[in-house]
Amino acid sequence: MTAFLLWLLLFVFCWPLALLALVLYPLIWLILLPFRLLGFAVEGVFSFLHALLMLPARALRGPKG
């Protein structure tokens, strides 16, 4: 809600900048989308490597209880 109110305030005081932000936001989001997908993939690889390296320790620890 505050973001919307700040956008309205920007629109009142500087409408060309507000319209430019309104137009450029989807374009910037599309440009940054591959980097977000790459981040998810790298996080998944690191999680897999962590689980793989910790597997012997988990196996030697035995059952929980």
Secondary structure as the mmCIF struct_conf table of DSSP 4:
data_model
#
loop_
_struct_conf.conf_type_id
_struct_conf.id
_struct_conf.beg_label_comp_id
_struct_conf.beg_label_asym_id
_struct_conf.beg_label_seq_id
_struct_conf.end_label_comp_id
_struct_conf.end_label_asym_id
_struct_conf.end_label_seq_id
HELX_RH_AL_P HELX_RH_AL_P1 THR A 2 PHE A 13
HELX_RH_AL_P HELX_RH_AL_P2 TRP A 15 ARG A 61
#
